[in-house]
Structures are given as C-alpha cells and as structure tokens.
Amino acid sequence: MEHIINVKELRASLPNIIKKVHQGDQFIVLYRSRPAFRIMSVGTEIELKIPVTDDPVYGAPAVGSSKDGLTAEDHDQILYGKNTL
C-alpha cells in the first residue's frame, strides 16, 4: 500500500514507518507540499512508467567508439535489461 506523508509525520513516526516498509508499504514524502522522495523496501521492484522504447537514448546510434569493445546494442542491454522489447 502507498501512503503520502509530510516530513513532520516522517520525523514523528519513523520507527512505525520503518516497520510498515518492512511489511511492504511505500511512502511518498512531501516537502513544502510537493513530492520529494519515496521510501520503499530495498527489494521492491520498480515499475517503469513509460515504455523503454520511448526513451530517446534507447536504441540510439553509437556516437563514438567504445573502449570496452561492446556494441550500442550491448550497452542497451546493460542499461535497460535483456527483455526490453
């Protein structure tokens, strides 16, 4: 479950928030009424909001030569994962 809290609530309830994060909850923390950051478990899988193919860098042609001997496609797989299409 995702909760929205402000910084004051975070400070006042940190032990309880940590317990809830360990149980799978997530928190968006507001600072000055704007989202500042998200608190989630380290093992939480992040869902991409846009398809990787919409990223202007994905699939871009090589700009120069690679010193590691990898191709642009190899770099795409490293950056975006093996199952990106």
Secondary structure by P-SEA (a helix, b strand, c coil): cbbbbcaaaaaacaaaaaaaaaabbbbbbbcccccccccccccbbbbbcccccccccccccccccccccccaaaaaaaacccccc
